[in-house]
Amino acid sequence: MKSDFWRDRSTLVTGATGLVGGWLVRRLLDAGADVVCLIRDGVPRSELIRSRMIDRVTRVEGDVRDQALLERALGEYEIDTVFHLAAQTIVGIANRNPVSTFESNIQGTWSLLEACRRSPRVRQIILASSDKAYGSHPNLPYDEEAPLKGEHPYDVSKSCADLIARSYAVSYGLPVATTRCGNFYGGGDLNWNRIIPGTIRSALRGERPVVRSDGSFVRDYFYVEDGANAYLTLAESLAVRPELAGEAFNFSNESQVTVLELVRKILTMLGSDLQPEVRNEASNEIVHQYLSAAKARRLLGWGPQFNLDTGLGRTIGWYREHLGA
């Protein structure tokens, strides 16, 4: 992070009560940014609220689909930089509630980008897509040239949002760049049906952790502090290299692990002899997926600071402290 880039910079973060949003806001505040957060729902145990960072930011209450509200916030707070993280991020919820997922993830994206297009002070926009935007491909790892072809509700919502961002960059010259990251994990994740927080909480309670799939799914797990750093790095790069507008970047530590391997690693790190309960009931999910971050290394000089073991160690420490174990 550049030492003075963020000082007094008026910055909007959507999705600030989420996992990545909380860590990103912390980094921005530490760097001296003037942070404005769009908040739809108060989430009392989120890092933003629990740590009282919310008392240090400007709150705008409303829905990311409300374009008029977004235009007002961008104008009144003279926003320079936008981080768009707001989304419905849980695959199982997307499968059960596709319409609300499409509304949040697709309509929310075009509403924000259109508001930015109509707000001439906005200089950089970082849009959080996902590795799920690629859908399923036989050739691994995925690079940024792989086509976006999501099939299931969550994957389709991210493919669409990603393409909409590209459209606004190419058609209107909007200074937007896109991040595609693997499965985020880290302290502060309160979505207990995700495998890492769910496993840690179960083990700390002496309960068998639940694996919804057959355990063979392969994923790319990405530590949240690396994610926050990646977003900041991309925004800083976009500020000095406007030709990056419209580009997408994979961010990853480029390691792959099965769900069962991950669960057993966590249990070992916790000193637990519990055995996971494998339910084999997952549906509409990609079986094998991981990313190449070569483009980010080459064009942004970015690299992860944490491997899986160090990231999991910090994550477990957070939950030990905050779950009172």
C-alpha positions in Angstrom: 0.0 0.0 0.0 1.3 3.5 -0.9 1.9 5.5 2.3 -0.2 8.5 1.4 -2.5 7.4 -1.4 -5.5 6.8 0.9 -5.0 9.8 3.2 -8.2 11.8 3.2 -9.5 9.9 0.1 -13.2 9.8 0.1 -14.0 6.1 -0.4 -17.3 4.2 -0.7 -17.5 0.6 0.4 -20.6 -1.5 -0.3 -20.9 -4.8 1.5 -19.0 -3.4 4.5 -20.7 -5.7 7.0 -19.4 -8.8 5.1 -16.2 -10.7 5.7 -14.0 -9.0 3.2 -15.7 -5.6 3.6 -14.9 -5.5 7.3 -11.2 -6.2 6.7 -11.1 -3.7 3.8 -12.6 -0.9 5.9 -10.1 -1.6 8.6 -7.2 -1.2 6.2 -8.7 1.9 4.7 -9.2 3.5 8.1 -5.7 2.6 9.2 -4.4 4.3 6.0 -6.4 7.5 6.8 -9.2 7.3 4.2 -12.5 9.0 4.7 -14.8 5.9 4.5 -18.4 5.9 3.6 -20.3 2.6 4.0 -23.5 1.6 2.3 -25.4 -0.6 4.8 -28.6 -2.4 4.1 -28.9 -4.6 7.3 -27.3 -4.0 10.7 -25.3 -7.2 11.4 -24.5 -6.9 15.1 -21.7 -9.5 15.1 -20.1 -8.3 12.0 -16.5 -7.0 12.3 -17.6 -3.5 11.2 -20.0 -3.2 14.2 -18.4 -5.5 16.8 -15.1 -3.7 16.6 -16.9 -0.3 16.6 -15.3 0.7 13.3 -18.8 1.7 12.4 -18.3 4.7 14.7 -15.4 5.9 12.5 -17.2 5.7 9.1 -20.1 7.6 7.5 -23.1 5.4 7.2 -25.5 5.5 4.3 -28.5 3.2 5.0 -30.1 1.6 2.0 -30.1 -1.0 -0.8 -27.4 -1.3 -3.4 -30.2 -1.5 -6.0 -31.3 2.0 -5.2 -29.6 4.0 -7.9 -30.9 7.4 -6.8 -29.6 6.8 -3.3 -26.2 5.8 -4.7 -26.0 8.9 -6.8 -26.8 11.1 -3.8 -24.1 9.4 -1.7 -21.5 9.6 -4.4 -22.3 13.3 -5.0 -22.7 14.5 -1.4 -19.6 12.8 0.0 -17.5 13.6 -3.1 -16.5 9.9 -3.6 -13.2 9.3 -5.4 -12.9 5.5 -5.1 -15.6 2.9 -4.9 -15.3 -0.7 -3.7 -18.3 -2.7 -4.7 -18.5 -5.8 -2.5 -22.2 -6.0 -1.7 -23.7 -9.3 -2.9 -25.6 -12.4 -1.8 -22.5 -14.7 -1.5 -23.8 -18.1 -0.3 -24.3 -20.7 -3.0 -26.9 -22.7 -1.0 -29.0 -19.5 -0.5 -28.7 -18.7 -4.2 -30.0 -22.2 -5.1 -33.0 -21.7 -2.9 -33.6 -18.0 -3.6 -32.3 -17.3 -7.2 -34.4 -14.1 -7.8 -33.2 -12.3 -4.7 -29.6 -13.3 -5.6 -30.0 -12.0 -9.1 -31.5 -8.8 -7.9 -28.7 -8.2 -5.4 -25.8 -9.3 -7.5 -26.8 -8.2 -11.0 -29.3 -5.3 -10.5 -27.1 -4.1 -7.7 -24.1 -4.0 -10.0 -25.8 -2.1 -12.8 -27.3 0.3 -10.4 -24.0 1.1 -8.8 -22.1 1.4 -12.1 -24.8 3.7 -13.6 -24.7 5.9 -10.6 -20.9 6.1 -11.0 -21.3 6.9 -14.7 -23.4 9.8 -13.7 -21.0 11.0 -11.0 -18.0 12.6 -12.6 -15.8 12.8 -9.5 -15.5 9.0 -9.2 -12.0 8.0 -10.3 -11.7 4.3 -9.6 -14.2 1.5 -9.1 -13.2 -2.0 -8.0 -15.9 -4.6 -8.5 -15.7 -7.9 -6.6 -16.5 -10.7 -8.9 -15.6 -14.4 -8.1 -13.9 -17.4 -9.5 -17.4 -18.8 -9.8 -18.0 -16.4 -12.7 -16.0 -18.8 -14.8 -18.4 -21.7 -14.3 -16.9 -25.1 -14.9 -13.9 -25.7 -17.2 -11.8 -28.8 -18.0 -8.6 -26.8 -18.2 -7.1 -25.8 -14.8 -6.0 -23.4 -13.4 -8.3 -20.7 -14.8 -6.7 -17.6 -16.2 -8.5 -14.4 -17.1 -9.0 -15.4 -20.7 -11.3 -18.3 -19.7 -14.8 -17.6 -20.8 -17.4 -16.6 -18.2 -20.1 -19.3 -18.4 -21.7 -19.8 -15.0 -24.7 -22.2 -15.0 -26.1 -22.3 -11.5 -27.7 -19.3 -9.9 -24.8 -17.9 -7.9 -22.3 -18.5 -10.7 -24.6 -16.9 -13.3 -25.1 -13.8 -11.1 -21.3 -13.3 -10.9 -20.8 -14.0 -14.6 -23.4 -11.3 -15.4 -22.0 -8.7 -13.0 -18.6 -9.3 -14.4 -19.7 -8.8 -18.0 -21.7 -5.7 -17.0 -18.6 -4.1 -15.5 -16.7 -4.8 -18.7 -19.5 -3.3 -20.7 -19.4 0.0 -18.7 -15.6 0.2 -19.1 -15.6 -0.4 -22.9 -18.8 1.5 -23.8 -18.6 4.5 -21.4 -14.9 4.6 -20.4 -15.9 4.0 -16.8 -12.7 3.4 -14.6 -13.8 0.0 -13.3 -11.6 -3.1 -12.8 -12.7 -6.5 -11.5 -11.3 -8.9 -9.0 -11.9 -12.7 -9.2 -10.9 -14.4 -6.0 -11.2 -17.9 -4.7 -13.1 -18.9 -1.5 -12.5 -16.2 1.1 -11.9 -17.2 4.7 -10.7 -15.5 7.8 -11.7 -14.1 11.2 -15.1 -12.4 11.2 -16.9 -14.8 8.8 -20.3 -15.4 10.4 -21.7 -17.6 7.6 -21.5 -20.8 9.6 -22.5 -23.0 6.6 -19.2 -22.1 5.0 -16.7 -24.9 5.6 -14.0 -23.1 7.5 -16.0 -21.1 10.1 -18.4 -24.0 10.4 -15.7 -26.5 11.1 -13.9 -24.3 13.6 -17.1 -23.5 15.5 -18.1 -27.2 15.6 -14.7 -28.4 16.8 -14.5 -25.7 19.5 -17.9 -26.9 20.7 -16.9 -30.6 20.6 -19.3 -31.3 17.8 -18.6 -33.2 14.5 -18.1 -30.8 11.6 -20.5 -31.2 8.7 -19.4 -31.6 5.1 -22.4 -31.0 2.8 -20.7 -32.5 -0.3 -18.9 -35.8 -0.6 -15.7 -34.0 0.5 -13.9 -34.4 -2.9 -14.7 -30.9 -4.2 -11.4 -29.0 -4.9 -11.3 -25.3 -4.1 -8.9 -22.4 -4.0 -9.0 -20.9 -0.4 -7.9 -17.3 -0.1 -7.1 -15.5 3.2 -9.1 -12.4 3.7 -6.2 -10.1 4.6 -4.6 -11.0 1.3 -7.9 -10.2 -0.3 -8.2 -6.7 1.2 -4.6 -6.0 0.2 -5.4 -7.1 -3.4 -8.3 -4.7 -3.6 -6.2 -1.8 -2.4 -3.4 -2.7 -4.8 -5.7 -2.8 -7.8 -7.3 0.5 -6.9 -3.9 2.2 -6.5 -2.7 0.7 -9.8 -5.9 1.8 -11.7 -5.3 5.4 -10.4 -1.9 5.6 -12.2 -2.7 3.2 -15.1 -6.1 4.1 -16.6 -5.5 1.4 -19.3 -6.4 -1.2 -16.6 -10.0 -0.1 -16.8 -12.1 -3.0 -18.0 -9.5 -5.6 -17.0 -10.2 -8.5 -14.6 -7.6 -10.0 -12.2 -7.5 -13.3 -10.5 -6.1 -13.2 -6.9 -5.1 -16.5 -5.4 -2.3 -18.2 -3.4 -2.5 -20.8 -6.2 -2.9 -23.9 -4.0 -5.7 -26.4 -4.3 -7.2 -28.6 -1.6 -10.2 -30.8 -1.2 -12.9 -30.1 1.3 -12.0 -33.2 3.4 -8.3 -32.3 3.3 -9.1 -28.8 4.5 -11.4 -30.1 7.3 -8.9 -32.6 8.6 -6.1 -29.9 8.5 -8.3 -27.6 10.7 -9.1 -30.4 13.1 -5.4 -31.3 13.4 -4.5 -27.6 14.0 -7.1 -27.5 16.8 -5.8 -30.8 18.3 -9.2 -32.4 17.8 -9.9 -36.1 17.2 -13.4 -35.5 15.9 -14.4 -37.0 12.5 -16.3 -35.0 10.0 -19.9 -35.9 9.1 -20.0 -36.3 5.3 -23.6 -35.8 4.1 -23.0 -35.8 0.3 -26.1 -33.6 -0.3 -24.6 -30.6 -2.1 -26.0 -29.7 -5.5 -25.5 -27.1 -8.2 -21.8 -26.6 -7.3 -18.6 -26.7 -9.4 -16.6 -29.8 -8.6 -13.0 -28.6 -9.3 -11.8 -25.0 -9.5 -8.6 -23.0 -8.8 -7.0 -19.9 -10.2 -3.8 -18.6 -11.8 -2.7 -15.3 -10.4 0.1 -14.8 -13.0 -1.5 -11.7 -14.5 -1.7 -9.9 -11.1 1.9 -10.8 -10.3 3.0 -9.5 -13.8 1.0 -6.3 -14.1 0.4 -5.3 -10.5 3.4 -6.7 -8.7 1.0 -8.4 -6.3 1.6 -11.6 -4.3 0.0 -13.2 -1.3 1.5 -12.7 2.1 -0.2 -15.8 3.7 -0.2 -19.4 2.8 -3.0 -21.8 3.9 -1.3 -22.8 7.1 -0.6 -19.2 8.3 -4.0 -18.0 7.2 -5.8 -20.8 9.0 -3.7 -20.2 12.1 -4.7 -16.6 12.3 -8.3 -17.5 11.5 -8.4 -20.2 14.3 -7.0 -17.7 16.7 -9.7 -15.2 15.9 -12.5 -17.7 16.5 -10.9 -18.9 19.8 -10.9 -15.4 21.0 -14.3 -14.2 19.8 -16.3 -17.4 20.4 -15.0 -17.4 24.0 -13.3 -20.8 23.7 
